[in-house]
Amino acid sequence: MGLALVVPGLVLLVAACGSSGSGSNSSSNNSAPAVNLKHPGGSITVAVAYPSPPPALLQQFTKQTGVKVRWVNVGWDDLQSKIVAASTAHSYFADVTDVDWSKTGEYYKLHWFYPLNRYFAISTLSGQMPQLSSFVDNGQLVGIPMDASFMVSTMNTKQFTHAGVTKAPTTIAQYTADLQKLKSSGVNPHPLNIPLQAQEGLSTYWYETTAAFGGHVLTAQHKAAFTSPSSPGYKALAWIVHAYKSGLVPPGNINMADVASLTSNMAHGMTASSLSEYSGDLATIYDIPSNSSVVGQVKYVSTPTASGAPAPNLGNPDGVGIPRTAHNVAGAVAFIKWLDKPSNQALWAGANGGKDAITGFPLPAQKNATAILASSLHGKSGIGDLSQLLRDSQPVFQNGAPPWYSQFSNAVYTNVHAAAAGQESVKAAISAIAQVVNQNAP
């Protein structure tokens, strides 16, 4: 893979006719406005669930484009609520904000974001962005990938070795036994990281665990595939709940979100493994001395499965888009181009030793950026392992996220949390989640 520093696919296209729209659901009001991208100027608000890049780099962008950036870091779940509230009220919230892989179908249906086809060529981008299809619905580019996140498993190899475990487990049964060994030997009293707060990170943990047990949570027709006790989804939820109740998971994790559990627990050796977390955490969290006490100890491993066969690491990329209520569309387009520039993407992912990294940023969205990152890290921080695991990455849903994904995920994390907390049984949790699917599935 070469180290070309071109910005692939960021091409201004000739647009189809149509008005810019004001947030209505009318399909005739569905095109993006024409903008001057040579001298955008003005100011923009960027609201995403990542911390800001270093101020000096944002200042460089302002110097290049004349666009001043107000970066607002909002927790993922709170951010989704703010997007819904602003879009429903047709009020200004931000010029650039999150378009998650799971929201593409919903946002396409509701027309809350401008289609970006006018500013970016799908045919060119698709060759450089492996997860671009997660942001396309019916030919419309609802968002641009900000990263190439997918779910991975990690192990603190130092702690596992101290407990006498010298080989990464390939099966769920062996993985569970190894975790019990860490616990019983006193190496780590609560070795397993599962973020059990009722938020999106718990939903994605269940999806990846379901894949590890050999299946999907929904069928290709978006029907519930987890209601039978013999199904992978049912077994996965039962495994999560049992892991917490048996003490493998720290008690405090019942009210801990995903990023907090990684930066607080995993990064300081309080947990030793996560079956499901985010690609890129080694370079942006664990291997940065100022943020971590486990530098060089955590490794990416193949996700253990029920059968022992390789698991599909499920993709969950975040993207960015432009709400229809944006005040500065030209500035927003210029910013998205800058944000996704390969050399910048490599920096966000820790290419220069973490100096300009964005905490928790996964693998870069573009192949060129991953090549830059690999060259800069010289094979460190598991970049080779990530490249291998990415080849087996698959979408969470076989035919894309359903337009009612928000209701589904809310039911998932609410009921998985409740089951772990002992507020309901696994059977009741499964039934409650299935009810939401049955109410919404066609």
Secondary structure, DSSP 4 states (H G I P E B T S, - for coil): -------TT--PPPPPS-----S---GGG-PPPP---SS--SEEEEEESSPPPPHHHHHHHHHHH--EEEEEE--HHHHHHHHHHHHHHT----SEEEEEGGGHHHHHHHT-B---TTTS-HHHHTTT-TTGGGGEETTEE--EES---BEEEEEEHHHHHHTT--S---BHHHHHHHHHHHHHHTS-SS-EE---SSSHHHHHHHHHHHHHTT--SB-TTS-B---STTSHHHHHHHHHHHHHHTTSS-GGGGG--HHHIIIIIGGGTS--EEEEEETTHIIIIIT-TTT-S-TTTEEEEPPPBSSSSPPPPEE--EEEE-BTT-S-HHHHHHHHHHHT-HHHHHHHTTTTTTTTPPTT--S-SSHHHHHHHHHHHTT-TTHHHHHHHHTT-EESSTT---TTHHHHHHHHHHHHHHHHTTSS-HHHHHHHHHHHHHHH--
